[in-house]
Every structure is written in C-alpha cells, then in structure tokens.
Amino acid sequence: MVQMKRYDSFKSRRFRVLVSDSIDNAGIDILSTVADVDVKTKLTEDQICEIIPEYDAMMVRSGTKVTEKIIRSSKKLKIIGRAGVGVDNVNVKAATDTGIFVVNSPLGNTVAAAEHTLALLMALSRNIAPADASMRALKWERNKFMGSQLQGKILGIVGLGQVGSHVAKVAREMGMKLLTFDPYVNEAKAASLDCQIVTLEELYKMSDYITLHVPLIPETKHMINADTIKTMKRTCRIINASRGGVIDEKALVEALKEGRLAGAAMDVFEEEKAFAEDNPLLTAPNMLLTPHLGASTHEAQVNVAVDVAQQIKDTLQGNLPQSAVNIPGMRAAELQQILPLLSCCDDLGKVTVQLLQGALEKITVTLEGEYASERGDPMLLAVAKGALAVQLDRPVNFVNVKQVADTFKVALSVAKEPHHTKPGLRVEMKSRTETATVRGTNTDDGKVLMTAFQDVPIYMLLPDLGSKKTSFIYSMHSDSPGVLAKVTGILGKHQLNIGNLHLGRKAPNLGIAIASVDGGVSQEALDEVKALDTVKECKVFVV
C-alpha cells in the first residue's frame, strides 16, 4: 500500500460508499471495515445525482455510467472505483477536474478476459456453437461444420497490454504466428512474446485472425469499419472481447453476409442494454455472440472486487490508491520506489510557500546528487500539491494539482544538478515581490531533514506532518551577542514556550534561527520581533 503523509488528522468516523452495480461480497466486506456501504443497483442518472452528495466513494462495474452530471452533483466524493479494467463508463476528465481519484483493477480479470478471448477464438474456428445447436436438433452434420486449424495461422493482436500479452503467450504455444500493433510497446517487449511489430494496416492485411484489446477512445472508435475490412483476407476471423464500439457492427454484419469475412466472435457491443430481436448481429452468418462474459469468472469477480475495494479503503484512510488512472505521469510501481521523496517534496512545498507574501507565481524544484537520476515530474507535482493546498481553500491532490496550477497561472519547472555529492531537493518559489527557498532530503529512516533555509545551511528534522501541528518562528538577524536573547525573550513575554531551537549562519555577521513553539504565534509577538533593529526578516510557518 502506498502511504502518503496526512496533514489533517483523519477523525475516527464512518465513511459512506455507494455500490451501484453488483460486486462480490469480498469487496463489500473490505469496504465495511471503514464505511457504511449501500448497494443500490439499476439506478438512473437522476437517482444517483439525488443521493451522491452523501457519499465519500462510489464503486461500479460496467452497468453504471458515471457521467459529468453525477460527478458535479457530488459534494464529498473522493474516489470512483471501477471493478474491472476499462474506465470508459466513467467521465475521467470531469473526475480529474474535480480532484476525484478514478481507479480500476488492471490485473484482476486479466486471465479471465484472455481465456475468454481464446475460448472465442477456438469456438469460432471449430464451429462449436452451431454444431451444438445442430446436435440438440437431433442432427448429425459433420461435413457442415468443417473447422479451421489454428496451428500455423497468423494471429494479429491489436493492443499488447496485460490481456493481449496473455493471449499471445497461449497462442504462441499453440503454434500460431503472432503480429502485433501497439504504439506503446517496444521491440524488446514484443520480442519477449515472439510477436512481430507491424503497422495496423499490415496487421489487417496479413492476419488470419484479429483480436482486439484496446480501450474505447476517439482513436479506436470504429477502428474496424467498412474500409478496413476491405483490406483483410476473406478468410479472416475477428474476435472482440475488449470494448463495444471499436467495431462498426453494421459494416461487420454486411461483410459477413457478403462473404468478405469468414467469421466474427463478439463479447461486447455498442448498445448492450438495447440488444433486441431485430439486432442484425443475431442473423449474421458465422457470428458467435456472448453477453459480455470476459470477466465473468468467480475468480475474476473476487479479484477485481477485492482490488478496487482495498484501493477505496486506502484512499478514505488518507493514502494514495495503487491504480489511479488519472494521476498525471505516475503509476503505482513508480510511486512505491520514490515514496519517501514524494513525502519530502510535499512537506518542503508546504513549508516554502509559507515564507512568501502574495500569490504564488512560480515553483522550481531542483534534484541534486543521486536524486537527479529520478523522474522529476512526480516530485514537482508533489511540491506543488503541498504548496497549493496551503494557499487555496479547495482540495488539491495528485489528480488535479496540474489543473489547479494551470488555473491559477503557477508556472512549474524541474531542474537537475547531478554534480552534488549528496542527494537533495531544492525548492524555490516566487511571488510578485519575494523569493523563498528551502532545501531538504530524506534520512535513512524516511524522515524529512531540512538542510537549508533561504539558502542558509541548517539541519532540522521536520515533525511528522500527520501529527498535531507545530508552529515555527523564523528570524534572520545580525549574528552578534544578545540578539538571539532578545528574540527568545519576546517569545517568553508572550507565553510562547520554545520546544526546539535550530541555528544557522549565512555569513560571519548574519544568522538565522528557527524555533518551534507550543501554541500559535500571535501577530503581536511577530510584529514585536520584526521591530528589532537587528532582525532583517521574521516569519511564521506551521507544519
């Protein structure tokens, strides 16, 4: 589980989760440990809009469409969980704009979906369904159901993700020759599966079988259509167990009726709930149909329910979900590796922004030493998240931090300086009138160590930001006898007890002091310190 630091202590309270499609009880059991769970299926959009303001999380399968209207109607929603792979029934953009996590289960039904694809592939090749119907009609028609052998045939796999890769592994063992088109897969990945990377046009032209494993996005809408079918072999068979809408069903039916394709197997459809007697797919020859069974195994339903329910639980408890699809530039595996750095960045962002007067205009994060070998974007977003959460009266998290920064015209940039001998992070923030800088690093046990403050070396462990907040008063002053005594004397006068005191020296005659104090620092105490002739700068920050 990815644990992020929490700045507002989570009270011991029960959350509320709406489950709007049927899921396995194993998922309900997990959710019930932290929330009151309401299972309400077959709700209309308006019905969901009416009740969604009361819920902290929502869990769906493929039946519910989580529209922008539903998302805008929510008041407390933190996460939407899709118990499955695809999230095209969730308006991810609207959720991202609102700062709501959208999570799925990318691996939970991988094997089930791949096995169903292979089942369709083999059933289509050997005419299993019509042969079974013939037998039940008390016929014996061996010659009518002559099949096609898979060994030696060319299988074109569009989309070599988790499901496509599993299909490739099994098909390879069956002696099939494999072609693939996937713009996100490199030669090494394809070669490990004995797949040859080709263009989509080449795949259509060369394949004996085509299986689709793609999301439904504008680029894949009707990617199989009248024009692309014309480029295929007349003996080609198409299998789609990915998403309805990636095939133009009207064009597919016409091609089958005219004998321009040998067959098709469909598990997903453009309008599943509107599947009626007059649907032309029902009368198309050599067509094998199943009612969206790709993930319908007992094992897969348990897997996806448990996976997504655990992510919802994690998020409600203040942690970062493993498989959020709308965190820019980051995936769970990467987050696990740089988790301490992300926490450090977030903490430094919260501290640095409190040293500025005026609206934040620019954030620059410099990765020093061995930190320079890490990806900069996630750390920049973590710093920005920490800073903007302090400055703005609105939720800011990894989902919406980039959009929030863009909205408020806060420029974000990353620099790297690998020549440093020690790993560190330098955070610089600018407003119209001021610049503030803080340096920090992680200790071996994961704590955050500030190593410079306004470019003055200082070594100060930040308290755990998930605990009770601590006030700090920072002063830059003449480094001469008696000055520090005057500052601490003022704090004592205002009944501010000093817990820790950290000192640094910028020049022979210029020093800084950071004192942690019990309770808040009044404006009167701050003004009195500022009024000292020897004090150049004085500010308060809270962590």
Secondary structure, 3 states (H helix, E strand, C coil): CECCCCCCCCCCCCEEEEECCCCCHHHHHHHHCCEEEEECCCCCHHHHHHHHHHCCEEEECCCCCECHHHHHHCCCCCEEEECCCCCCCECHHHHHHHCCEEECCCCCCHHHHHHHHHHHHHHHHCCHHHHHHHHHCCCCCCHHHCCCCCCCCEEEEECCCHHHHHHHHHHHHCCCEEEEECCCCCHHHHHHCCEEECCHHHHHHHCCEEEECCCCCCCCCCCECHHHHHCCCCCCEEEECCCCCCECHHHHHHHHHCCCCCEEEECCCCCCCCCCCCCHHHHCCCEEECCCCCCCCHHHHHHHHHHHHHHHHHHHCCCECCCECCCCCCCHHHHHHHHHHHHHHHHHHHHHHCCCCCCCCEEEEEEEHHHHHCCHHHHHHHHHHHHHHHHCCCCCCCCCHHHHHHHCCCEEEEEEECCCCCCEEEEEEECCCCEEEEEEEECCCCCEEEEEECCEEEEEECCCCCCCCCEEEEEEEECCCCHHHHHHHHHHHCCCCEEEEEEEEEECCEEEEEEEECCCCCHHHHHHHHCCCCEEEEEEEEC
